[in-house]
Each structure stands twice: as C-alpha cells, then as structure tokens.
C-alpha cells in the first residue's frame, strides 16, 4: 500500500442546486461515502484517459487510416 499523500492545493467548483442533487443521488445510489475522493478520482481518470487519446503521433489520424 502506498503512503498517504499530503494534499495542499484546493480546487473549488460551483454547481447548481440541480447538479448537486444529481451528484448526491449518484453517490447515494452507489454507496459512495467519500465525496472528495470520488470527485478527485473521477476528474483525474477523465483527464488521464483524454491525455492517452490525445497522445501526439507522427502521422495524423486520416493518414493512418489509409
């Protein structure tokens, strides 16, 4: 198990009441108790997946599909 990471940077995001209800319902449905951890993991997973897809290649997609 890796050691605990000390987090010093704060990230703030404002959502509407409707968005908050949507998030809270999701967390309740899937029995997620740690909202901060879930939000962090969800955001970082999304970013990581996009970076993998946007990885620079030698040729553009059109040329590779020929």
PyMOL Python script that loads the backbone (N, CA, C, O; Angstrom):
from pymol import cmd

cmd.read_pdbstr("""\
ATOM      1  N   UNK A   1       0.844  -1.181   0.000  1.00  0.00           N
ATOM      2  CA  UNK A   1       0.000   0.000   0.000  1.00  0.00           C
ATOM      3  C   UNK A   1       0.891   1.247   0.000  1.00  0.00           C
ATOM      4  O   UNK A   1       1.871   1.321   0.742  1.00  0.00           O
ATOM      5  N   UNK A   2       0.545   2.205  -0.825  1.00  0.00           N
ATOM      6  CA  UNK A   2       1.382   3.404  -0.892  1.00  0.00           C
ATOM      7  C   UNK A   2       1.078   4.346   0.277  1.00  0.00           C
ATOM      8  O   UNK A   2      -0.042   4.364   0.790  1.00  0.00           O
ATOM      9  N   UNK A   3       2.060   5.111   0.688  1.00  0.00           N
ATOM     10  CA  UNK A   3       1.849   6.022   1.832  1.00  0.00           C
ATOM     11  C   UNK A   3       0.833   7.117   1.494  1.00  0.00           C
ATOM     12  O   UNK A   3       0.608   7.445   0.329  1.00  0.00           O
ATOM     13  N   UNK A   4       0.247   7.655   2.519  1.00  0.00           N
ATOM     14  CA  UNK A   4      -0.713   8.747   2.330  1.00  0.00           C
ATOM     15  C   UNK A   4      -0.041   9.951   1.684  1.00  0.00           C
ATOM     16  O   UNK A   4       1.095  10.303   2.001  1.00  0.00           O
ATOM     17  N   UNK A   5      -0.765  10.557   0.787  1.00  0.00           N
ATOM     18  CA  UNK A   5      -0.268  11.740   0.091  1.00  0.00           C
ATOM     19  C   UNK A   5      -0.803  12.970   0.824  1.00  0.00           C
ATOM     20  O   UNK A   5      -1.986  13.038   1.157  1.00  0.00           O
ATOM     21  N   UNK A   6       0.062  13.921   1.065  1.00  0.00           N
ATOM     22  CA  UNK A   6      -0.364  15.167   1.707  1.00  0.00           C
ATOM     23  C   UNK A   6      -0.806  16.117   0.598  1.00  0.00           C
ATOM     24  O   UNK A   6      -0.041  16.423  -0.316  1.00  0.00           O
ATOM     25  N   UNK A   7      -2.024  16.569   0.691  1.00  0.00           N
ATOM     26  CA  UNK A   7      -2.577  17.473  -0.324  1.00  0.00           C
ATOM     27  C   UNK A   7      -2.656  18.880   0.255  1.00  0.00           C
ATOM     28  O   UNK A   7      -3.252  19.109   1.307  1.00  0.00           O
ATOM     29  N   UNK A   8      -2.036  19.815  -0.464  1.00  0.00           N
ATOM     30  CA  UNK A   8      -2.022  21.198  -0.001  1.00  0.00           C
ATOM     31  C   UNK A   8      -2.853  22.120  -0.891  1.00  0.00           C
ATOM     32  O   UNK A   8      -3.264  23.197  -0.460  1.00  0.00           O
ATOM     33  N   UNK A   9      -3.093  21.707  -2.106  1.00  0.00           N
ATOM     34  CA  UNK A   9      -3.798  22.557  -3.070  1.00  0.00           C
ATOM     35  C   UNK A   9      -5.295  22.277  -3.025  1.00  0.00           C
ATOM     36  O   UNK A   9      -5.734  21.130  -2.950  1.00  0.00           O
ATOM     37  N   UNK A  10      -6.052  23.349  -3.071  1.00  0.00           N
ATOM     38  CA  UNK A  10      -7.504  23.236  -3.021  1.00  0.00           C
ATOM     39  C   UNK A  10      -8.078  23.568  -4.400  1.00  0.00           C
ATOM     40  O   UNK A  10      -7.601  24.467  -5.092  1.00  0.00           O
ATOM     41  N   UNK A  11      -9.096  22.829  -4.770  1.00  0.00           N
ATOM     42  CA  UNK A  11      -9.799  23.052  -6.019  1.00  0.00           C
ATOM     43  C   UNK A  11     -11.271  23.271  -5.680  1.00  0.00           C
ATOM     44  O   UNK A  11     -11.890  22.431  -5.027  1.00  0.00           O
ATOM     45  N   UNK A  12     -11.828  24.385  -6.115  1.00  0.00           N
ATOM     46  CA  UNK A  12     -13.204  24.719  -5.787  1.00  0.00           C
ATOM     47  C   UNK A  12     -14.018  24.755  -7.074  1.00  0.00           C
ATOM     48  O   UNK A  12     -13.590  25.300  -8.091  1.00  0.00           O
ATOM     49  N   UNK A  13     -15.196  24.162  -7.000  1.00  0.00           N
ATOM     50  CA  UNK A  13     -16.078  24.104  -8.165  1.00  0.00           C
ATOM     51  C   UNK A  13     -17.499  24.406  -7.702  1.00  0.00           C
ATOM     52  O   UNK A  13     -17.991  23.794  -6.754  1.00  0.00           O
ATOM     53  N   UNK A  14     -18.151  25.338  -8.365  1.00  0.00           N
ATOM     54  CA  UNK A  14     -19.530  25.661  -8.017  1.00  0.00           C
ATOM     55  C   UNK A  14     -20.477  24.919  -8.952  1.00  0.00           C
ATOM     56  O   UNK A  14     -20.242  24.832 -10.157  1.00  0.00           O
ATOM     57  N   UNK A  15     -21.548  24.388  -8.375  1.00  0.00           N
ATOM     58  CA  UNK A  15     -22.570  23.688  -9.161  1.00  0.00           C
ATOM     59  C   UNK A  15     -23.942  24.235  -8.790  1.00  0.00           C
ATOM     60  O   UNK A  15     -24.124  24.827  -7.726  1.00  0.00           O
ATOM     61  N   UNK A  16     -24.878  24.032  -9.663  1.00  0.00           N
ATOM     62  CA  UNK A  16     -26.250  24.475  -9.382  1.00  0.00           C
ATOM     63  C   UNK A  16     -26.900  23.509  -8.392  1.00  0.00           C
ATOM     64  O   UNK A  16     -26.362  22.435  -8.122  1.00  0.00           O
ATOM     65  N   UNK A  17     -28.039  23.888  -7.863  1.00  0.00           N
ATOM     66  CA  UNK A  17     -28.784  23.012  -6.940  1.00  0.00           C
ATOM     67  C   UNK A  17     -29.159  21.706  -7.642  1.00  0.00           C
ATOM     68  O   UNK A  17     -29.072  20.628  -7.054  1.00  0.00           O
ATOM     69  N   UNK A  18     -29.568  21.813  -8.880  1.00  0.00           N
ATOM     70  CA  UNK A  18     -29.959  20.624  -9.649  1.00  0.00           C
ATOM     71  C   UNK A  18     -28.763  19.684  -9.850  1.00  0.00           C
ATOM     72  O   UNK A  18     -28.892  18.469  -9.706  1.00  0.00           O
ATOM     73  N   UNK A  19     -27.609  20.252 -10.182  1.00  0.00           N
ATOM     74  CA  UNK A  19     -26.405  19.441 -10.361  1.00  0.00           C
ATOM     75  C   UNK A  19     -26.002  18.774  -9.042  1.00  0.00           C
ATOM     76  O   UNK A  19     -25.556  17.627  -9.032  1.00  0.00           O
ATOM     77  N   UNK A  20     -26.159  19.495  -7.942  1.00  0.00           N
ATOM     78  CA  UNK A  20     -25.813  18.938  -6.636  1.00  0.00           C
ATOM     79  C   UNK A  20     -26.735  17.777  -6.283  1.00  0.00           C
ATOM     80  O   UNK A  20     -26.273  16.767  -5.753  1.00  0.00           O
ATOM     81  N   UNK A  21     -28.006  17.899  -6.561  1.00  0.00           N
ATOM     82  CA  UNK A  21     -28.945  16.799  -6.318  1.00  0.00           C
ATOM     83  C   UNK A  21     -28.579  15.591  -7.174  1.00  0.00           C
ATOM     84  O   UNK A  21     -28.636  14.451  -6.712  1.00  0.00           O
ATOM     85  N   UNK A  22     -28.209  15.847  -8.411  1.00  0.00           N
ATOM     86  CA  UNK A  22     -27.791  14.786  -9.332  1.00  0.00           C
ATOM     87  C   UNK A  22     -26.574  14.042  -8.776  1.00  0.00           C
ATOM     88  O   UNK A  22     -26.545  12.811  -8.767  1.00  0.00           O
ATOM     89  N   UNK A  23     -25.593  14.778  -8.322  1.00  0.00           N
ATOM     90  CA  UNK A  23     -24.374  14.187  -7.747  1.00  0.00           C
ATOM     91  C   UNK A  23     -24.707  13.426  -6.465  1.00  0.00           C
ATOM     92  O   UNK A  23     -24.263  12.293  -6.281  1.00  0.00           O
ATOM     93  N   UNK A  24     -25.477  14.040  -5.591  1.00  0.00           N
ATOM     94  CA  UNK A  24     -25.827  13.390  -4.321  1.00  0.00           C
ATOM     95  C   UNK A  24     -26.606  12.100  -4.551  1.00  0.00           C
ATOM     96  O   UNK A  24     -26.386  11.111  -3.852  1.00  0.00           O
ATOM     97  N   UNK A  25     -27.510  12.103  -5.517  1.00  0.00           N
ATOM     98  CA  UNK A  25     -28.264  10.888  -5.836  1.00  0.00           C
ATOM     99  C   UNK A  25     -27.345   9.785  -6.342  1.00  0.00           C
ATOM    100  O   UNK A  25     -27.508   8.619  -5.981  1.00  0.00           O
ATOM    101  N   UNK A  26     -26.394  10.148  -7.167  1.00  0.00           N
ATOM    102  CA  UNK A  26     -25.426   9.184  -7.686  1.00  0.00           C
ATOM    103  C   UNK A  26     -24.610   8.578  -6.543  1.00  0.00           C
ATOM    104  O   UNK A  26     -24.447   7.361  -6.462  1.00  0.00           O
ATOM    105  N   UNK A  27     -24.104   9.436  -5.667  1.00  0.00           N
ATOM    106  CA  UNK A  27     -23.295   8.963  -4.545  1.00  0.00           C
ATOM    107  C   UNK A  27     -24.107   8.053  -3.621  1.00  0.00           C
ATOM    108  O   UNK A  27     -23.596   7.045  -3.132  1.00  0.00           O
ATOM    109  N   UNK A  28     -25.324   8.396  -3.393  1.00  0.00           N
ATOM    110  CA  UNK A  28     -26.194   7.581  -2.545  1.00  0.00           C
ATOM    111  C   UNK A  28     -26.487   6.228  -3.212  1.00  0.00           C
ATOM    112  O   UNK A  28     -26.436   5.184  -2.562  1.00  0.00           O
ATOM    113  N   UNK A  29     -26.792   6.261  -4.503  1.00  0.00           N
ATOM    114  CA  UNK A  29     -27.123   5.037  -5.246  1.00  0.00           C
ATOM    115  C   UNK A  29     -25.969   4.042  -5.204  1.00  0.00           C
ATOM    116  O   UNK A  29     -26.185   2.845  -5.014  1.00  0.00           O
ATOM    117  N   UNK A  30     -24.750   4.531  -5.381  1.00  0.00           N
ATOM    118  CA  UNK A  30     -23.590   3.648  -5.425  1.00  0.00           C
ATOM    119  C   UNK A  30     -22.843   3.579  -4.085  1.00  0.00           C
ATOM    120  O   UNK A  30     -21.716   3.088  -4.011  1.00  0.00           O
ATOM    121  N   UNK A  31     -23.497   4.081  -3.033  1.00  0.00           N
ATOM    122  CA  UNK A  31     -22.971   3.996  -1.668  1.00  0.00           C
ATOM    123  C   UNK A  31     -21.544   4.527  -1.552  1.00  0.00           C
ATOM    124  O   UNK A  31     -20.685   3.914  -0.918  1.00  0.00           O
ATOM    125  N   UNK A  32     -21.315   5.670  -2.172  1.00  0.00           N
ATOM    126  CA  UNK A  32     -20.018   6.334  -2.109  1.00  0.00           C
ATOM    127  C   UNK A  32     -20.057   7.296  -0.930  1.00  0.00           C
ATOM    128  O   UNK A  32     -20.867   8.223  -0.896  1.00  0.00           O
ATOM    129  N   UNK A  33     -19.180   7.066   0.027  1.00  0.00           N
ATOM    130  CA  UNK A  33     -19.200   7.870   1.245  1.00  0.00           C
ATOM    131  C   UNK A  33     -18.202   9.023   1.225  1.00  0.00           C
ATOM    132  O   UNK A  33     -18.405  10.034   1.897  1.00  0.00           O
ATOM    133  N   UNK A  34     -17.138   8.874   0.466  1.00  0.00           N
ATOM    134  CA  UNK A  34     -16.103   9.906   0.438  1.00  0.00           C
ATOM    135  C   UNK A  34     -16.233  10.702  -0.864  1.00  0.00           C
ATOM    136  O   UNK A  34     -15.668  10.332  -1.893  1.00  0.00           O
ATOM    137  N   UNK A  35     -16.980  11.787  -0.795  1.00  0.00           N
ATOM    138  CA  UNK A  35     -17.253  12.602  -1.981  1.00  0.00           C
ATOM    139  C   UNK A  35     -15.978  13.222  -2.552  1.00  0.00           C
ATOM    140  O   UNK A  35     -15.807  13.271  -3.770  1.00  0.00           O
ATOM    141  N   UNK A  36     -15.101  13.687  -1.700  1.00  0.00           N
ATOM    142  CA  UNK A  36     -13.860  14.320  -2.149  1.00  0.00           C
ATOM    143  C   UNK A  36     -12.990  13.335  -2.929  1.00  0.00           C
ATOM    144  O   UNK A  36     -12.486  13.654  -4.006  1.00  0.00           O
ATOM    145  N   UNK A  37     -12.825  12.156  -2.380  1.00  0.00           N
ATOM    146  CA  UNK A  37     -12.024  11.128  -3.068  1.00  0.00           C
ATOM    147  C   UNK A  37     -12.653  10.745  -4.396  1.00  0.00           C
ATOM    148  O   UNK A  37     -11.956  10.628  -5.404  1.00  0.00           O
ATOM    149  N   UNK A  38     -13.969  10.550  -4.405  1.00  0.00           N
ATOM    150  CA  UNK A  38     -14.668  10.194  -5.638  1.00  0.00           C
ATOM    151  C   UNK A  38     -14.494  11.285  -6.707  1.00  0.00           C
ATOM    152  O   UNK A  38     -14.216  10.988  -7.869  1.00  0.00           O
ATOM    153  N   UNK A  39     -14.658  12.528  -6.306  1.00  0.00           N
ATOM    154  CA  UNK A  39     -14.530  13.643  -7.243  1.00  0.00           C
ATOM    155  C   UNK A  39     -13.109  13.714  -7.802  1.00  0.00           C
ATOM    156  O   UNK A  39     -12.919  13.891  -9.005  1.00  0.00           O
ATOM    157  N   UNK A  40     -12.141  13.581  -6.950  1.00  0.00           N
ATOM    158  CA  UNK A  40     -10.737  13.630  -7.365  1.00  0.00           C
ATOM    159  C   UNK A  40     -10.421  12.483  -8.334  1.00  0.00           C
ATOM    160  O   UNK A  40      -9.831  12.707  -9.391  1.00  0.00           O
ATOM    161  N   UNK A  41     -10.812  11.264  -7.974  1.00  0.00           N
ATOM    162  CA  UNK A  41     -10.532  10.112  -8.823  1.00  0.00           C
ATOM    163  C   UNK A  41     -11.267  10.201 -10.156  1.00  0.00           C
ATOM    164  O   UNK A  41     -10.715   9.839 -11.195  1.00  0.00           O
ATOM    165  N   UNK A  42     -12.497  10.676 -10.133  1.00  0.00           N
ATOM    166  CA  UNK A  42     -13.280  10.812 -11.359  1.00  0.00           C
ATOM    167  C   UNK A  42     -12.651  11.835 -12.292  1.00  0.00           C
ATOM    168  O   UNK A  42     -12.510  11.582 -13.488  1.00  0.00           O
ATOM    169  N   UNK A  43     -12.281  12.965 -11.765  1.00  0.00           N
ATOM    170  CA  UNK A  43     -11.668  14.025 -12.557  1.00  0.00           C
ATOM    171  C   UNK A  43     -10.322  13.575 -13.127  1.00  0.00           C
ATOM    172  O   UNK A  43     -10.067  13.743 -14.320  1.00  0.00           O
ATOM    173  N   UNK A  44      -9.472  13.011 -12.292  1.00  0.00           N
ATOM    174  CA  UNK A  44      -8.147  12.602 -12.748  1.00  0.00           C
ATOM    175  C   UNK A  44      -8.215  11.436 -13.737  1.00  0.00           C
ATOM    176  O   UNK A  44      -7.406  11.367 -14.662  1.00  0.00           O
ATOM    177  N   UNK A  45      -9.156  10.534 -13.556  1.00  0.00           N
ATOM    178  CA  UNK A  45      -9.338   9.441 -14.519  1.00  0.00           C
ATOM    179  C   UNK A  45      -9.742   9.988 -15.878  1.00  0.00           C
ATOM    180  O   UNK A  45      -9.217   9.562 -16.906  1.00  0.00           O
ATOM    181  N   UNK A  46     -10.670  10.925 -15.883  1.00  0.00           N
ATOM    182  CA  UNK A  46     -11.113  11.549 -17.138  1.00  0.00           C
ATOM    183  C   UNK A  46      -9.941  12.238 -17.840  1.00  0.00           C
ATOM    184  O   UNK A  46      -9.752  12.073 -19.045  1.00  0.00           O
ATOM    185  N   UNK A  47      -9.169  12.996 -17.097  1.00  0.00           N
ATOM    186  CA  UNK A  47      -8.021  13.709 -17.675  1.00  0.00           C
ATOM    187  C   UNK A  47      -7.001  12.711 -18.214  1.00  0.00           C
ATOM    188  O   UNK A  47      -6.481  12.888 -19.316  1.00  0.00           O
ATOM    189  N   UNK A  48      -6.720  11.688 -17.460  1.00  0.00           N
ATOM    190  CA  UNK A  48      -5.734  10.683 -17.883  1.00  0.00           C
ATOM    191  C   UNK A  48      -6.177   9.993 -19.175  1.00  0.00           C
ATOM    192  O   UNK A  48      -5.364   9.792 -20.077  1.00  0.00           O
ATOM    193  N   UNK A  49      -7.440   9.636 -19.268  1.00  0.00           N
ATOM    194  CA  UNK A  49      -7.957   8.995 -20.483  1.00  0.00           C
ATOM    195  C   UNK A  49      -7.848   9.917 -21.688  1.00  0.00           C
ATOM    196  O   UNK A  49      -7.483   9.472 -22.776  1.00  0.00           O
ATOM    197  N   UNK A  50      -8.156  11.182 -21.509  1.00  0.00           N
ATOM    198  CA  UNK A  50      -8.051  12.131 -22.621  1.00  0.00           C
ATOM    199  C   UNK A  50      -6.614  12.346 -23.050  1.00  0.00           C
ATOM    200  O   UNK A  50      -6.331  12.475 -24.241  1.00  0.00           O
ATOM    201  N   UNK A  51      -5.710  12.385 -22.093  1.00  0.00           N
ATOM    202  CA  UNK A  51      -4.297  12.542 -22.443  1.00  0.00           C
ATOM    203  C   UNK A  51      -3.807  11.338 -23.235  1.00  0.00           C
ATOM    204  O   UNK A  51      -3.024  11.487 -24.173  1.00  0.00           O
ATOM    205  N   UNK A  52      -4.261  10.153 -22.863  1.00  0.00           N
ATOM    206  CA  UNK A  52      -3.883   8.956 -23.615  1.00  0.00           C
ATOM    207  C   UNK A  52      -4.393   9.023 -25.050  1.00  0.00           C
ATOM    208  O   UNK A  52      -3.687   8.635 -25.980  1.00  0.00           O
ATOM    209  N   UNK A  53      -5.603   9.507 -25.229  1.00  0.00           N
ATOM    210  CA  UNK A  53      -6.198   9.597 -26.573  1.00  0.00           C
ATOM    211  C   UNK A  53      -5.553  10.691 -27.399  1.00  0.00           C
ATOM    212  O   UNK A  53      -5.477  10.576 -28.622  1.00  0.00           O
ATOM    213  N   UNK A  54      -5.092  11.743 -26.760  1.00  0.00           N
ATOM    214  CA  UNK A  54      -4.514  12.880 -27.470  1.00  0.00           C
ATOM    215  C   UNK A  54      -3.000  12.795 -27.598  1.00  0.00           C
ATOM    216  O   UNK A  54      -2.343  13.775 -27.950  1.00  0.00           O
ATOM    217  N   UNK A  55      -2.464  11.644 -27.316  1.00  0.00           N
ATOM    218  CA  UNK A  55      -1.018  11.475 -27.365  1.00  0.00           C
ATOM    219  C   UNK A  55      -0.517  11.809 -28.770  1.00  0.00           C
ATOM    220  O   UNK A  55      -1.086  11.319 -29.746  1.00  0.00           O
ATOM    221  N   UNK A  56       0.522  12.622 -28.900  1.00  0.00           N
ATOM    222  CA  UNK A  56       0.988  13.022 -30.230  1.00  0.00           C
ATOM    223  C   UNK A  56       1.509  11.819 -31.028  1.00  0.00           C
ATOM    224  O   UNK A  56       2.182  10.938 -30.493  1.00  0.00           O
ATOM    225  N   UNK A  57       1.184  11.812 -32.288  1.00  0.00           N
ATOM    226  CA  UNK A  57       1.644  10.748 -33.178  1.00  0.00           C
ATOM    227  C   UNK A  57       2.416  11.371 -34.329  1.00  0.00           C
ATOM    228  O   UNK A  57       2.347  12.577 -34.565  1.00  0.00           O
ATOM    229  N   UNK A  58       3.141  10.537 -35.029  1.00  0.00           N
ATOM    230  CA  UNK A  58       3.934  11.006 -36.143  1.00  0.00           C
ATOM    231  C   UNK A  58       3.050  11.425 -37.316  1.00  0.00           C
ATOM    232  O   UNK A  58       3.373  12.366 -38.041  1.00  0.00           O
ATOM    233  N   UNK A  59       1.934  10.720 -37.497  1.00  0.00           N
ATOM    234  CA  UNK A  59       1.014  10.993 -38.597  1.00  0.00           C
ATOM    235  C   UNK A  59      -0.355  11.353 -38.041  1.00  0.00           C
ATOM    236  O   UNK A  59      -0.719  10.944 -36.938  1.00  0.00           O
ATOM    237  N   UNK A  60      -1.107  12.123 -38.816  1.00  0.00           N
ATOM    238  CA  UNK A  60      -2.462  12.427 -38.350  1.00  0.00           C
ATOM    239  C   UNK A  60      -3.368  11.225 -38.568  1.00  0.00           C
ATOM    240  O   UNK A  60      -3.001  10.284 -39.272  1.00  0.00           O
ATOM    241  N   UNK A  61      -4.549  11.255 -37.968  1.00  0.00           N
ATOM    242  CA  UNK A  61      -5.447  10.101 -37.991  1.00  0.00           C
ATOM    243  C   UNK A  61      -5.856   9.717 -39.423  1.00  0.00           C
ATOM    244  O   UNK A  61      -5.931   8.534 -39.753  1.00  0.00           O
ATOM    245  N   UNK A  62      -6.114  10.709 -40.257  1.00  0.00           N
ATOM    246  CA  UNK A  62      -6.532  10.454 -41.643  1.00  0.00           C
ATOM    247  C   UNK A  62      -5.454   9.660 -42.392  1.00  0.00           C
ATOM    248  O   UNK A  62      -5.773   8.691 -43.082  1.00  0.00           O
ATOM    249  N   UNK A  63      -4.209  10.052 -42.267  1.00  0.00           N
ATOM    250  CA  UNK A  63      -3.109   9.352 -42.946  1.00  0.00           C
ATOM    251  C   UNK A  63      -2.939   7.927 -42.433  1.00  0.00           C
ATOM    252  O   UNK A  63      -2.586   7.027 -43.195  1.00  0.00           O
ATOM    253  N   UNK A  64      -3.186   7.725 -41.164  1.00  0.00           N
ATOM    254  CA  UNK A  64      -3.006   6.388 -40.576  1.00  0.00           C
ATOM    255  C   UNK A  64      -4.116   5.435 -41.013  1.00  0.00           C
ATOM    256  O   UNK A  64      -3.911   4.221 -41.019  1.00  0.00           O
ATOM    257  N   UNK A  65      -5.272   5.954 -41.376  1.00  0.00           N
ATOM    258  CA  UNK A  65      -6.392   5.109 -41.763  1.00  0.00           C
ATOM    259  C   UNK A  65      -6.353   4.710 -43.245  1.00  0.00           C
ATOM    260  O   UNK A  65      -7.176   3.907 -43.685  1.00  0.00           O
ATOM    261  N   UNK A  66      -5.445   5.237 -43.989  1.00  0.00           N
ATOM    262  CA  UNK A  66      -5.351   4.927 -45.428  1.00  0.00           C
ATOM    263  C   UNK A  66      -4.930   3.519 -45.656  1.00  0.00           C
ATOM    264  O   UNK A  66      -4.801   3.091 -46.803  1.00  0.00           O
TER     265      UNK A  66
END
""", "prot")
cmd.dss("prot")
cmd.show_as("cartoon", "prot")
cmd.util.cbc("prot")
cmd.orient("prot")
